[in-house]
């Protein structure tokens, strides 16, 4: 990912073509993922202009540095907060509703230190199809940042095409689908867009340091000794059992030295694994993602069983809920992972956050504790939040069941 700033238009064929596109009012030129990969050549069209390649290979051009930015996904404040702890909403004019809806505990803490977020317009959800071009135009954005999920949903509904027709410039980032490939690239994009390249570089250096450490240690593990792992996505919130193929949290599992159960069952990026399959495979470890989901209800309107994790969660609450979790699915209490104290709870929002590298470290520590006796993921989390987050890292973000306490 290369960004450049210049004082004059370089007279190259590429620049001439892009100038023609800009003259026609289009915000992006070049390729997207269907027509090739990202190019490393990035030139600017004027003194304060910028060009970069987004995650799907689109060449994004702006005549000036953006001063009005829409965060299509509200959880993008995880990234803007890393870059600017004191002013994470600088130049942000609207954001998606997912932050309030899906991470209420973080939102409550965020509002304490950034009360202005209450006054920002909420777009709704690109994934839900309740965002319109008219809504976006009214906000007069210089740039809209979309997650990969939002971009793909927009392509299916025609929203991104309508955005292009309306001359609404957008760029695509990704912390979710392929975290190990796209996190640092996405942080580079955020850094360039918000003028915080130095901060993005510093964070990426810390991210790479941890990821490379885990990769090197995992290389020493005999393939035959990689434990089987089932990633139980949003355990208890829906019919059992949602999971991932080699993507998202499951990609972290494989990188940490585990063998992800979903790889041999799920055809696409994500999908379901039947309870019978989980019981038959009897994985050594189960990693259940959880959150502050006390307001969630099942089809009958009753509170759901889940692993309580996140901000404002106490250690006692986290322990009690992960101990009770096997009870939501018949047969799971007899699994080796549960009986041996290898049922783990992982904060669900790691699946869509630049802090995914800390989830990787914790997963590696669960799977191979002897290799990580010198590191403590919880302490690293607190250090990272103090350094890179506008809110405190207090709460519980990792948990493990105690079979002697299960009810």
N, C-alpha and C positions, 0 to 999 in steps of 0.2 A: 504494500500500500504506500504510494508515494504522493505527496502533496507538494505544490510549488506555488510561490507568490512571485510576481515579476512586475517591472515598471513599464514594460512595453510588450505589445503583442509580437510573439515570435512568428516570423513569416514561414511557417511550415504548412504543408498540405493539410495536416490534421487540424491546425489552428484555423485555417481558412474555412474548412468544412464546418467546424464548430461555430465559427462566427456567423456563417450562413444560417445555421440552425437557430442561433440566438437572435439573429435578425428577424427570423420568422416567429420569434416569441416562444420557442420551445426551450424547456429548461434542461433537457438532457439530450446528449447525442452519443453516437458510438454504438457499442454492443450491449446486449444483455446476456443472461446466462444461456439462452437458447442459441446464441450466435457466436459463442466463444467465451473465453475467460477474460479476466480483468487485465487491462494494459497497465504497464508501469510508467508510461509516459503521461505526465500530467502537467499541462501548461495553463497559464491564466490568460484571460482575454483583456483585462485592463488592470490598472494599478491595484485596486482593492478586490479584484475578482478572484475566483478560485475554481479549481476543477479537481475532481477526484473520481476514483472508481468505487462504486459501492459493492456490497457483498455479492450481488447477483451479476456483477460485471457491467453494470450500466455506467456510462460516462456522464457524470453530473456536473453541470456548469452553472455558475452563478456570476452575475455581473459585479456584484459587491458582496462583501462579507455579510451573512444574514444577521439581521437585527430582530426579526420576528420569526420564531421557530415554533412549529407545532410538534408536540410529542404524540404521535399516533398511539403509542403505548405508554400509559402513565407510568409504568414501572421503569421507564427510561430514566426516571429521576435517580435510580440506583447509579447510573452512569454519570449524569450531570453532577450528582453529589460528590462523586469521586473527584471530579475535575475542579469543583468549586464548593467546598464545604460550607462556606459562609453565604454564598448566593447561588444555590443550585437551580434556581428558577430564572436566572438572568437571561433575558431575551426569549423566554418561553411565554407564548401567548395563549396556549391551550394545551390540554392533554387528555388522553383517553381515560375512560371511566374505570378501567381495570384496576388501577391502584387502589381506589376506594373500595371497590367491590370485592377484590380478591386478597388484599393485604391490609385489612382494617387496622391491625395492630401497628404496622409500620406507619400507616397514614396518620394515626392518632399521635404518634411520636413526632412525625414530620411536621404536622400542623403546629405543634408547640413552638418550634424554632423557625418555622416558615409559615406564619399565619396567612400570608398573601395567597397561598395555594387555594384557600377557600374562595377567593375572588376570581380565580381563573376559570374560564369556560371549560366544561367537560364535553367532549365530542360524542361520547357514547363508545361503541366498539366497532372497529373495522371488521372484526371477525363475525359480529352479529348482523352486519349489514345495515346498521342504523346511522351510518355516517354518509352525508351527501356532499356533492361538490359545492352546492349552494352554501352549506354550513362552512366549508373550508374557505370559499371565496370571501365570505363575510368577515373572516378573521384577518384577511390581507397578509398571509404568510409569505415570507421570502423563501422558506423551505419547510417541508413536512418530512419528518423522520418516521419511517415505517419499519416495523419488525418484519422479518421474513414471512412469518405467518400472515400478517396483515397484507403484505404485498401479494402473496399467493391467493389469498381470499379476494383481494381487489381485482386480480386478473380474471378470476372466475366470474365475478359479477360485472366486470366491465368498468369498475370504479377507477382503476388506475388509468385506463384509456381515456375516460372522461376527464380525469385530472390533467392529463397531458393536453387534451383538446382545450381545456380551460387555462392552459399555460401555468399550471400549478407545479412547481418544481418539487420533486421528492427524492429521497435517498433511502436505501434499504440497509438495515443493520441486522445482526443476529447474535444473540447470546444463548439461544435455546436449542436449535436443531443440531448444530455442530459446534459446540462450545470450544473445543480444542483448536479448531481451525479458524473460527470467526471472532472470538472474543477480542483479541488484540487488534484485529483489523477494524472491528466496530469501534473500539475505544479510540483508534486513530481518527476515525471519521468524526466522532463526537468532539475530540480535541480540536480538529480543524474547524468544525462548524462553530464552536463556541470560543475559538481563540485561546484554547488551553492546551496547546500541543505539548508544552513542557510537562504539564501534569499528567497527560495521557502517557507520555514516554516513561515517566517515573512509575506509574501504576503498572504498565506493561512489563517493566523490568522486574518488579516484584512478582507479578503473575508468572512470568516465564521461569523465574528462579525456582518457584515451588513446583511447577509442572515438570520442569526438566529433572528436578530431584526425584520426583515420583517415577518418572519414566525410566530413569537410570536404575533405580532400585527394582523396578518391575522386570527389567530385562534380565535380572539375575535369577528370577523365579522359574523353576522347572515348569514347563507347560502342563505337565501332569499333576502338578501340585497347586494349580490355580483352583480355588474353591468355587463351587457353584453358587450363584447369587441370583435371587429373584428380587427385582425392583418392583415394589407394589406401589403404583402411582396413586396418590390421593386416597390412600387406604381408608375404606369405610364410607367414602362419599358417594360411591356408586356401586353397581353390581360388580362383584369380583370376577376378574382382576385386570385392571388396566396396567399396561407396562410399555416399555420401549424396546425396539430393536437396538442396534449399535448406534444410538444417538442419545442426546440429552444426558440424563443421569446415568443411563446404561453405558454410554460411551466412557464416562468417568469410571464406572465399574471395571470395564475391560482394561482401561489404561492403568488402573490401580492394582492390577494383578488378579482380577477375578474373571469368572466365566459367566457371562450374562445369560440367564435362561431364555430371555425373550428372543435372542438372536436366532435360535433354531425353530421358533414358533411363529413369530410375527413377520409377515411378509413386507409390510411397509415400515415407515419410521416409527409408528406407534400402533397399538392395538390391544386386543384382549388375550389373556392366557387363562384357560379354564382352571377352576380350583382343582379339578381332578388331575390336570397336568402338573400343577405345582405340587400336589401331594405325591404324585408318582415320581417326580424328579427329586423330591425331598432335599432341597438345596441346603447347603451348610449355613448360608446367611440369607436373611431377608432384610431388605432395606425399604421401609415404608415411608413415603413422604407425607408430611403433615403440616398443620398450620394452626392459626387461631380461628377455628371453625365452629365456635360455640353456637353461632346463629344458624348453622346449616341444619336442614331437616330432610328426612327421607321421603319416599313417596307417600307414606302414611301421615306425614306431618310431624313425626317424632324426631327428637335429637339423634344425630348419627354418632356411631362410635368412630373415633379417629385418634391419631397421635397428635397431641397438643404440643405445638412447637412455635417459636417465634418470640417477638417482643411481648412483654407483659405476661409471659408464661413462667410460672414458678417451677423450680426443680421437682417439687412434690407432684404438681399437676402433670408435668411431662412424664414422670416415672409411672404414675398411676395409669395414665391413658395408654402408654405403650405396653404396660403389663396387661391391660384389659383388651388390647387390640385383637389378639387371636380369637376372642369370643365372637367377633362379628362374622366369622366365616367358619362354618362347621368343618371339623377335621384339621384345622390349622394348629390347634393346641398340641396335637401329637407330633408335629413336625420337629425334626432334630434342631433346626435353627431356634425354635421357640423353647424347647426343653433344655437346650444348652446355653441359653442366654445370648443368642446371636440374632435376635430380632432387634433391628436398629430403627430409630426414627431420625429422619433427616428433614430439615426445614424445606418445605415444598418450593419456596421461591428461589432456592439455589438453581432451579432448573431454568431460570430466565434472568440471571444476574451475572455481572462481571466477577462477583465474588465466588463463582463456581470453582475456582482453584482451591478454595478452602474446603469445599465439599469433597473434592478429589483427595485432599490430604487426609480428611477424616475417614473416608471410605478405605483408603489404603491402610490406615491405622487399624481399622476394624478387621480387615481381611488378613493383614500380616503384622500383628502387633509387635513381634520381635524385631521387625525391620524398622519400626518407627518409635522405639522406646525413647529416642532422643528428642521427639517432637510432640507437641500438644496442640491439636487443632483448635481447641477451645481458646487457648491463650493466643494463638495466631489470629483467630477471629476477632478477639477483643483489640489486639494491636491494630489490625487492619481497619476496624471501625473507628478507632481513635484517630487514625491517620487519614482515612479516606471517606468517612461518612458524616453527614450533617447531624445524625442522631446517634445516641449511645448504642453500644452493642449488647446491652444488658438484656437478659432473657435466656431462653434455652433453645438451641438450634440443632443439637445432637442429643440423642438418647439411646439407651439400650435396655431391654427388658431384664427384669430380675425374676427368674422362674420360681423362686421361693416365695415371691409376693403375689403371684398371679391369682386372680379371682375368677 
